[in-house]
Amino acid sequence: MPPTPRDADRPQELRFSRMERLLGGHPISTVSVDGTTARFVTDPALVRRILVTDARHYGKSELLQKARILSKSGLLAPDDARHRHYRRLAHPHLRTTAVTAHTPLMEDVARATAASWRPGQPVDIQAAMCRAAGRIALNALLGPTSGQTSALLTERLAALSWEMITKPLYGNAARARRPAHRLRQASTHFRTLLARCITDRLNSPGPTTHYLAALLADAGPAAGGALSGEQVCDEAVMMLTAATVTTASVMSWALYTLARHPLAEEKVLKDLAQPADTDTGTDTGIGTGARPGHGHGPPGYTLRFLMEVLRLHPPVWITSRRSLTPVTLGEHTLPAGTDVVFSSYLLHRHPAHYRDPHRFDPDRWLTTRPRPQDATYLPFGTGARGCVGETFAWQELHVLLGVLAQEWRLTLQPGTRPRAAAHTTLHPHRLLMIPQPR
């Protein structure tokens, strides 16, 4: 059974033990977050109404302050027209053909990460994954930079990402001065260097096709005009940080899970050693950047393994929205300005949709397939504001896991079992692992 996030550091209303009890009750309950009354939704069909069917009636909520330091100009703009514009701008750099083009980069970063480890020497897995994911994001979205600048950008992005990962979302801990100061400091250090790189790109005569170039050349949507230089920098920080923190958290769980489940590790290694079967229609991997559930047959074991890791440990484990107009949700009529909260962690463990929901079982995905008509599986969200980089993320996870698992066998230090920490992302707390060569 996977570790359950510790409840002691969260408000009583949002402790996992309490939230799980809500699964057997009414689909909409009333909770209080930092003194604000909100509606907690546990019915996947109602969550889909919020995110898809009636999405135009819901906007961003400040109830959970996970994006406080990030951009609100482009993809995170509250205005739907502006959000759609920048989503379309990002899409060419994250779609399947672009993912395929970036796969050699992912493999190079994964091999460099594996080469940096030494037999028997403990590795801080989350720090290593922040550096690996950050380096991939920087090169994919910004393009190549000089060696020294690239290394410094990677380290500063990794430091910022770690502060973001461990940032509490609500309660007194979220308002504490010391963590907030560390986060602002890490953001300033990274942003200062990034702004210098953006200035260099503006002064460079050479053409480039990366996302940063698209932002710099964009004339802006009719609804609001182009982004200023400051906003372009903010947008780049947002994209890079978001891409890094989610991948780092999931990869940390994936490597932890391999160590905890030797049989699953054996099956993953066997699956990775086999070429993709393009004739039978079996989705043995995600080399083409395809999303789970979109192939002609059941997914291969490595993909099932990653799907199960994301089911049990979704990085974005809780989300809030605010109604923009009076809305009807199930049997309730909610006035404009109502905060609604739902948790992918709980939706993924709903006993009505998953047999033995707390058990790690990749083979459940042989018969259980994610369905677009409900919201029982939301590792990357859904609807118009779902993760624009989902296809990229699946491929990145597959490549990193494949290289690292085939190069090293990772074990936990004796007597340790990291607990799950529910902060900005759901991540394993203090995950030190010992590598031994295969």
C-alpha positions as CSV (number, residue, x, y, z in Angstrom):
1,M,0.0,0.0,0.0
2,P,1.5,3.4,-1.0
3,P,2.3,5.9,1.8
4,T,-0.6,8.1,2.8
5,P,0.2,11.8,3.1
6,R,0.7,13.0,6.6
7,D,-2.4,14.8,8.0
8,A,-0.9,16.7,10.9
9,D,0.3,19.7,8.9
10,R,-3.0,20.4,7.0
11,P,-6.3,22.0,8.1
12,Q,-8.7,19.5,9.5
13,E,-11.2,20.0,6.6
14,L,-8.6,18.9,4.0
15,R,-6.9,16.1,5.8
16,F,-6.8,13.0,3.7
17,S,-8.4,10.8,6.4
18,R,-11.4,13.2,6.4
19,M,-11.6,13.7,2.7
20,E,-11.7,10.0,2.0
21,R,-14.7,9.6,4.3
22,L,-16.4,12.1,2.0
23,L,-16.2,9.6,-0.9
24,G,-19.0,7.5,0.7
25,G,-21.3,10.5,1.4
26,H,-22.9,13.3,-0.5
27,P,-21.2,14.2,-3.8
28,I,-21.0,17.9,-2.7
29,S,-19.9,18.8,0.9
30,T,-19.2,22.2,2.6
31,V,-15.6,22.7,3.8
32,S,-13.7,25.7,5.1
33,V,-10.3,26.7,3.8
34,D,-8.4,29.5,5.6
35,G,-11.8,30.7,6.9
36,T,-13.4,30.7,3.4
37,T,-16.4,28.5,2.8
38,A,-16.0,26.2,-0.2
39,R,-17.8,23.3,-1.8
40,F,-15.9,20.0,-2.0
41,V,-16.9,17.9,-5.0
42,T,-16.2,14.1,-5.0
43,D,-18.4,13.0,-7.9
44,P,-16.4,12.6,-11.2
45,A,-19.4,13.6,-13.3
46,L,-19.8,16.9,-11.4
47,V,-16.0,17.5,-11.7
48,R,-16.3,17.1,-15.4
49,R,-19.2,19.6,-15.5
50,I,-16.9,22.1,-13.8
51,L,-13.9,21.5,-16.1
52,V,-15.6,20.8,-19.4
53,T,-19.3,21.1,-19.8
54,D,-19.8,24.3,-17.9
55,A,-16.2,25.5,-17.9
56,R,-17.1,28.9,-19.2
57,H,-19.0,29.5,-15.9
58,Y,-15.9,28.9,-13.8
59,G,-12.7,30.9,-13.4
60,K,-9.5,30.6,-11.5
61,S,-9.7,30.6,-7.7
62,E,-7.2,32.1,-5.3
63,L,-8.3,29.7,-2.6
64,L,-5.2,27.5,-3.1
65,Q,-2.3,29.8,-3.7
66,K,-0.1,27.5,-5.7
67,A,0.4,29.9,-8.6
68,R,0.9,33.1,-6.6
69,I,4.4,33.8,-8.0
70,L,3.7,32.7,-11.5
71,S,2.5,34.6,-14.6
72,K,-1.1,35.6,-15.0
73,S,-0.6,37.1,-18.5
74,G,-0.5,34.2,-20.9
75,L,-1.5,30.6,-20.3
76,L,-2.6,31.4,-16.7
77,A,-4.6,34.5,-17.8
78,P,-8.1,34.5,-16.3
79,D,-9.5,35.7,-19.6
80,D,-10.5,32.7,-21.7
81,A,-9.7,34.3,-25.1
82,R,-6.2,35.3,-24.0
83,H,-5.6,31.8,-22.5
84,R,-6.7,30.2,-25.8
85,H,-4.4,32.4,-27.8
86,Y,-1.3,31.5,-25.8
87,R,-2.3,27.9,-25.7
88,R,-2.4,27.9,-29.5
89,L,1.0,29.6,-29.5
90,A,2.5,26.8,-27.3
91,H,0.8,23.9,-29.0
92,P,3.2,23.6,-32.0
93,H,6.1,23.2,-29.6
94,L,4.5,20.5,-27.6
95,R,2.5,18.4,-30.1
96,T,3.4,14.9,-31.1
97,T,5.8,15.9,-33.9
98,A,7.7,18.3,-31.6
99,V,7.8,15.6,-28.9
100,T,9.4,13.2,-31.3
101,A,12.0,15.8,-32.3
102,H,12.8,16.4,-28.6
103,T,13.2,12.7,-27.7
104,P,17.0,12.6,-28.4
105,L,17.4,15.6,-26.0
106,M,15.4,13.7,-23.4
107,E,17.7,10.6,-23.9
108,D,20.9,12.7,-23.7
109,V,19.7,14.3,-20.4
110,A,18.7,10.9,-19.0
111,R,22.1,9.4,-19.9
112,A,23.9,12.3,-18.4
113,T,21.9,12.0,-15.2
114,A,22.6,8.3,-15.0
115,A,26.3,8.9,-15.6
116,S,26.5,11.4,-12.7
117,W,25.6,8.7,-10.1
118,R,28.1,6.5,-8.3
119,P,27.6,3.0,-7.0
120,G,26.7,2.9,-3.4
121,Q,26.6,6.7,-3.0
122,P,23.1,7.9,-1.9
123,V,21.3,10.1,-4.4
124,D,18.7,12.8,-3.5
125,I,16.3,11.6,-6.1
126,Q,14.0,14.7,-6.1
127,A,17.0,17.1,-6.5
128,A,18.3,14.9,-9.4
129,M,14.9,14.8,-11.1
130,C,14.5,18.6,-10.7
131,R,17.8,19.1,-12.5
132,A,17.0,16.5,-15.3
133,A,13.5,17.8,-15.9
134,G,14.6,21.4,-15.7
135,R,17.4,20.8,-18.3
136,I,15.0,19.2,-20.7
137,A,12.4,22.0,-20.3
138,L,15.0,24.7,-20.8
139,N,16.4,23.2,-24.0
140,A,13.0,22.3,-25.4
141,L,11.2,25.6,-24.7
142,L,14.1,28.1,-24.9
143,G,16.6,26.4,-27.2
144,P,20.3,25.8,-26.6
145,T,22.4,28.2,-24.6
146,S,26.1,28.3,-23.9
147,G,27.5,25.6,-21.6
148,Q,28.1,27.7,-18.5
149,T,24.9,29.6,-18.9
150,S,22.9,26.4,-19.4
151,A,24.4,24.8,-16.3
152,L,23.6,27.9,-14.2
153,L,20.1,28.1,-15.5
154,T,19.5,24.5,-14.8
155,E,20.7,24.8,-11.2
156,R,18.7,27.9,-10.5
157,L,15.6,26.4,-12.1
158,A,16.1,23.2,-10.0
159,A,16.3,25.4,-6.9
160,L,13.2,27.3,-7.8
161,S,11.3,24.1,-8.6
162,W,12.2,22.5,-5.3
163,E,10.9,25.6,-3.4
164,M,7.7,25.4,-5.5
165,I,7.3,21.7,-4.9
166,T,7.5,22.1,-1.1
167,K,5.4,25.2,-0.9
168,P,2.2,24.7,1.2
169,L,-1.0,25.7,-0.5
170,Y,-3.0,27.0,2.4
171,G,-3.1,27.5,6.1
172,N,-0.5,29.2,8.4
173,A,2.4,27.4,6.7
174,A,1.5,29.0,3.4
175,R,1.7,32.4,5.0
176,A,5.0,31.8,6.9
177,R,7.7,34.4,6.1
178,R,10.7,32.1,5.9
179,P,9.4,29.7,3.1
180,A,7.9,32.6,1.2
181,H,11.2,34.4,1.4
182,R,13.1,31.4,0.1
183,L,10.6,31.0,-2.8
184,R,10.9,34.7,-3.8
185,Q,14.7,34.6,-3.5
186,A,14.9,31.5,-5.7
187,S,12.5,33.1,-8.2
188,T,14.5,36.3,-8.4
189,H,17.8,34.4,-8.9
190,F,16.4,32.4,-11.8
191,R,14.4,35.2,-13.3
192,T,17.4,37.6,-13.4
193,L,19.5,35.1,-15.4
194,L,16.6,34.2,-17.6
195,A,15.8,37.8,-18.4
196,R,19.5,38.3,-19.4
197,C,19.1,35.3,-21.8
198,I,15.9,36.7,-23.3
199,T,17.7,40.1,-23.9
200,D,20.4,38.2,-25.7
201,R,17.9,36.4,-27.9
202,L,16.2,39.7,-28.8
203,N,19.6,41.1,-29.9
204,S,20.5,37.9,-31.8
205,P,20.0,38.1,-35.6
206,G,19.7,34.3,-36.0
207,P,16.2,32.7,-36.4
208,T,14.9,30.3,-33.8
209,T,11.8,28.1,-33.7
210,H,11.5,27.6,-29.9
211,Y,8.6,28.6,-27.7
212,L,10.4,31.6,-26.4
213,A,10.9,32.9,-29.9
214,A,7.1,32.5,-30.5
215,L,6.4,34.6,-27.4
216,L,8.8,37.3,-28.4
217,A,7.5,37.5,-32.0
218,D,3.8,37.4,-31.0
219,A,1.7,40.4,-31.9
220,G,-0.8,39.5,-29.3
221,P,-4.5,38.6,-29.3
222,A,-7.0,41.2,-30.2
223,A,-8.3,40.9,-26.6
224,G,-5.2,42.3,-24.9
225,G,-2.2,42.9,-27.1
226,A,1.2,41.4,-27.0
227,L,3.0,40.5,-23.8
228,S,5.6,43.0,-22.6
229,G,9.2,42.0,-22.0
230,E,8.5,41.5,-18.3
231,Q,5.4,39.4,-19.1
232,V,7.4,37.2,-21.6
233,C,9.9,36.5,-18.8
234,D,7.1,35.7,-16.4
235,E,5.5,33.4,-18.9
236,A,8.7,31.6,-19.5
237,V,9.3,31.2,-15.8
238,M,5.8,29.7,-15.4
239,M,6.1,27.2,-18.3
240,L,9.6,26.1,-17.2
241,T,8.7,25.7,-13.5
242,A,5.4,23.9,-14.2
243,A,7.1,21.5,-16.5
244,T,9.9,20.8,-14.0
245,V,8.0,20.4,-10.8
246,T,5.4,17.9,-12.1
247,T,7.9,15.7,-13.9
248,A,10.3,15.7,-11.0
249,S,7.5,14.7,-8.6
250,V,6.2,11.9,-10.8
251,M,9.7,10.5,-11.6
252,S,10.6,10.5,-7.9
253,W,7.5,8.4,-7.2
254,A,8.2,6.1,-10.2
255,L,11.7,5.3,-9.0
256,Y,10.5,4.8,-5.4
257,T,7.8,2.5,-6.7
258,L,10.2,0.4,-8.7
259,A,12.3,-0.1,-5.5
260,R,9.1,-1.1,-3.5
261,H,7.8,-3.5,-6.1
262,P,10.5,-5.9,-7.4
263,L,8.0,-7.8,-9.6
264,A,6.9,-4.6,-11.3
265,E,10.6,-3.6,-11.8
266,E,11.2,-6.9,-13.5
267,K,8.3,-6.4,-15.8
268,V,9.3,-2.9,-16.6
269,L,12.8,-4.0,-17.6
270,K,11.5,-6.8,-19.7
271,D,9.0,-4.4,-21.5
272,L,11.8,-1.8,-22.1
273,A,14.0,-4.5,-23.7
274,Q,11.3,-5.2,-26.3
275,P,10.8,-3.1,-29.5
276,A,7.4,-1.5,-29.9
277,D,4.9,-3.7,-31.8
278,T,3.4,-1.5,-34.4
279,D,1.7,-4.3,-36.3
280,T,-0.5,-5.7,-33.5
281,G,-1.9,-2.3,-32.4
282,T,-0.6,-2.9,-28.9
283,D,0.6,0.3,-27.3
284,T,3.8,-1.1,-25.8
285,G,5.2,2.4,-25.1
286,I,4.8,6.0,-25.9
287,G,7.6,6.6,-28.4
288,T,5.2,8.5,-30.6
289,G,4.0,10.8,-27.9
290,A,0.5,9.2,-27.8
291,R,-1.6,9.6,-24.7
292,P,-2.8,6.6,-22.7
293,G,-6.2,5.3,-23.9
294,H,-5.7,6.6,-27.4
295,G,-4.1,3.5,-28.9
296,H,-5.8,0.6,-30.6
297,G,-5.0,-2.0,-27.9
298,P,-4.0,-2.1,-24.2
299,P,-1.0,-0.1,-23.2
300,G,2.3,-1.9,-22.7
301,Y,3.6,-2.6,-19.2
302,T,5.9,0.5,-18.8
303,L,3.0,2.8,-19.8
304,R,0.6,0.9,-17.4
305,F,3.2,1.3,-14.7
306,L,3.4,5.1,-15.2
307,M,-0.4,5.3,-15.4
308,E,-0.6,3.6,-12.1
309,V,2.0,5.8,-10.5
310,L,0.1,8.9,-11.7
311,R,-3.2,7.4,-10.4
312,L,-1.9,7.0,-6.9
313,H,0.4,10.0,-6.9
314,P,-1.0,12.8,-9.1
315,P,1.3,15.8,-8.8
316,V,-1.5,18.3,-8.9
317,W,-3.5,16.6,-6.2
318,I,-6.1,19.3,-5.4
319,T,-7.6,22.0,-7.5
320,S,-10.0,24.9,-6.9
321,R,-12.3,26.9,-9.2
322,R,-14.6,29.9,-8.6
323,S,-18.1,30.3,-10.2
324,L,-18.3,33.4,-12.4
325,T,-22.1,33.2,-12.6
326,P,-24.8,31.4,-10.6
327,V,-24.4,27.7,-11.5
328,T,-26.3,24.5,-11.0
329,L,-24.1,21.7,-9.8
330,G,-25.9,18.4,-9.1
331,E,-28.8,19.3,-6.7
332,H,-27.2,22.6,-5.7
333,T,-27.6,26.1,-7.0
334,L,-24.4,28.0,-6.2
335,P,-24.2,31.8,-6.4
336,A,-21.5,33.6,-8.4
337,G,-18.2,33.8,-6.4
338,T,-18.5,30.3,-4.9
339,D,-15.2,28.4,-4.5
340,V,-15.4,24.7,-5.5
341,V,-12.6,22.2,-4.6
342,F,-11.9,18.8,-5.9
343,S,-9.0,16.4,-5.5
344,S,-7.6,14.1,-8.2
345,Y,-5.9,12.1,-5.4
346,L,-9.4,11.2,-4.2
347,L,-11.0,10.8,-7.6
348,H,-8.2,8.3,-8.5
349,R,-8.9,6.3,-5.3
350,H,-12.7,6.3,-5.6
351,P,-13.8,2.7,-4.7
352,A,-16.8,3.0,-7.1
353,H,-14.4,3.3,-10.0
354,Y,-11.3,1.4,-8.9
355,R,-11.2,-2.0,-7.3
356,D,-9.0,-2.1,-4.3
357,P,-8.1,1.5,-5.0
358,H,-5.1,1.9,-2.7
359,R,-3.3,-1.1,-4.2
360,F,-0.6,-0.6,-6.8
361,D,-1.7,-2.6,-9.8
362,P,-0.5,-1.6,-13.3
363,D,-2.5,-4.5,-14.8
364,R,-5.8,-2.8,-13.8
365,W,-5.2,-0.7,-17.0
366,L,-5.6,-3.8,-19.2
367,T,-9.3,-3.6,-18.7
368,T,-9.8,-0.1,-17.2
369,R,-9.3,2.6,-19.7
370,P,-9.5,6.4,-19.1
371,R,-12.8,7.6,-20.4
372,P,-13.2,11.2,-21.8
373,Q,-16.9,11.4,-20.7
374,D,-16.0,11.4,-17.0
375,A,-13.2,12.6,-14.6
376,T,-12.1,9.5,-12.9
377,Y,-8.5,9.9,-14.1
378,L,-7.1,13.4,-14.2
379,P,-3.3,13.3,-13.8
380,F,-3.0,16.3,-16.2
381,G,-6.5,17.8,-15.8
382,T,-9.0,18.0,-18.6
383,G,-10.9,20.5,-20.7
384,A,-9.8,23.8,-22.1
385,R,-7.3,24.4,-19.3
386,G,-5.9,20.9,-19.1
387,C,-2.1,20.6,-19.2
388,V,-0.9,21.8,-22.7
389,G,2.2,19.7,-22.3
390,E,0.6,16.3,-21.5
391,T,1.9,14.6,-24.6
392,F,5.4,15.9,-23.9
393,A,5.2,14.8,-20.3
394,W,4.3,11.2,-21.1
395,Q,7.2,10.8,-23.4
396,E,9.6,12.5,-21.0
397,L,8.6,10.2,-18.2
398,H,8.9,7.2,-20.4
399,V,12.4,8.1,-21.6
400,L,13.7,9.1,-18.1
401,L,12.4,5.9,-16.5
402,G,13.7,3.7,-19.3
403,V,17.3,5.0,-19.2
404,L,17.6,5.3,-15.4
405,A,15.9,1.9,-14.7
406,Q,18.1,0.1,-17.2
407,E,21.3,1.7,-16.0
408,W,20.8,1.5,-12.2
409,R,19.0,-0.6,-9.6
410,L,17.9,1.9,-6.9
411,T,17.2,0.8,-3.3
412,L,16.0,2.6,-0.2
413,Q,18.3,3.2,2.7
414,P,17.6,0.4,5.3
415,G,14.8,1.3,7.7
416,T,13.5,4.3,5.7
417,R,10.1,4.7,4.0
418,P,9.6,8.3,2.8
419,R,6.1,9.7,3.6
420,A,4.0,11.4,1.0
421,A,4.0,15.2,1.4
422,A,1.0,17.1,0.0
423,H,2.3,20.6,-0.9
424,T,2.1,22.3,-4.2
425,T,2.7,18.9,-5.6
426,L,2.2,15.5,-4.0
427,H,5.8,14.3,-3.6
428,P,7.9,11.8,-1.5
429,H,9.5,13.5,1.5
430,R,13.3,13.1,1.8
431,L,13.8,10.4,-0.9
432,L,17.4,9.2,-0.7
433,M,18.2,6.1,-2.7
434,I,21.3,4.0,-3.3
435,P,22.2,3.2,-6.9
436,Q,23.9,-0.1,-7.9
437,P,24.7,-0.8,-11.6
438,R,22.7,-3.4,-13.5
